[in-house]
Amino acid sequence: MTYTREKKLTGWYIGIGMAALFIGGFFGPLQKLEYVGINAYTALSKIGIATYYQGLTTHAVLNALVWTTFFIVGFFTFTITHSLKKELTHPIINVISLVTMVIGLVMAAIPILMNLATVLYTFYPPMKANPFFYIGLVLVVVGSWIGGWGFYLTYWRWRKENPRQKTPFIALASLITMVMWQIATLGIATELLVLIIPWSFGLVEGTDPQLARTFFWFTGHPLVYFWLLPAYVSWYGMLPKQAGGKLFSEQLARLVFWLFLALSIPVGLHHQYLDPGVPAGW
Amino acid sequence: MIHVDRNEKIYIIFSVSLITVFFIALAVSSFVYGIQVPSPYQQVDPRTIATPGPDNPFGEPGLRELAPGKYEAYIMSQVWAFIPREITVPKGSTVTFYVTSKDVQHGFRINETNINMQIVPGEVSKLTITFDEAKEYDVICHEYCGVGHHAMAGKIIVVEP
């Protein structure tokens, strides 16, 4: 096994993710400079970043959404195939995933750079961005789902070939994280596809900001678990070996991931304690 | 059955007890100290909410005295201001705030108090507070609402009666 395709795919995902991180990170210091009275945006307006909030949107979308999602899908392409000791069974699906995510990224980047989507990465309606910003985000998310389907098919084949074997920890933890992500992002996908995109094209007259917030946070809190769990995969699955020991309790580590999957579903509502449309009982 | 080491058991018991303590503290604080959060109160039409009319207190937002020391304050948030920007009440007054938005989402927080609400167009956020100290409180918008967001602020002035 050479994992040539897997290495290439992982490289592209993580490479694009790293590029997003560095470009996005560049706006961090600019925000601090603004606080002390040094405004860099006059100079930056030549390349399209005219205001603090436009820079903040670029910073947030690139660092919180693009870097994380690209890195994680790439990282799992590596962990799942190496842990199962099996190459991807349908690599074309994972190529389609990568291409979909890149198209989405470009599509969302253009309105951001044109200052047509300065809505931060929470994009609460009724503040409205150009429809292509939303469609681009949907494509990034759907692209990551497609990557997940490629992993599931590979795992399915592995299971058929090894019916009695316990799933290796790293593969199991990565797959659970992917399932969690796919359940969690149903919120944001519904928000964008059902509420926001038809409205931003002007097809429907209004939207429901309170409902949109609820869909957003259904995704918004598990989103941080999605960022965190790949690190857990590394801490539980890789670090003990790298440190020359072994994982103290693998069964509890497995339980941790199953608990994350279950508890990630209702947790988003704690971002809405102060919402007028959410009963105090919550 | 999962084998759990003694050390792990100690950690599990500790963290479950910690969560239990937090949960009890939360229940106690909300019932005993009356910590309140906004709850569904009223839904309105943000397209007409700023239009003055006999049934629309947001048409002419402001402070109304209901009884001695009891007030209601209707506050309209819009890009990028609270209307009215400033209200003055005597010390010891109980004020119920009703806040809505006629455009995008805003936040309404009175610094150094428990009043903190998300303002969503179409919904009215309502909370009550008694001001026991004579001083000026800053009111800030804590939800990004456009390029003027950081300038959106107001004041509550509590004076000696």
Interface residues (C-beta under 8 A of the other chain):
Chain A: T51 Y53 T118 L120 T122 Y124 P126 M127 D208 P209 Q210 R213 F248 S249 Q251 L252 L255 Q272 Y273 L274 D275 P276 G277 V278 P279 A280
Chain B: I2 H3 V4 D5 E8 Q36 V37 P38 S39 P40 Y41 Q43 D103 V104 Q105 N116 M117 Q118 I119 V120 P121 G122 E123 V124 S125 K126 E143 Y144 C145 G146 V147 H149
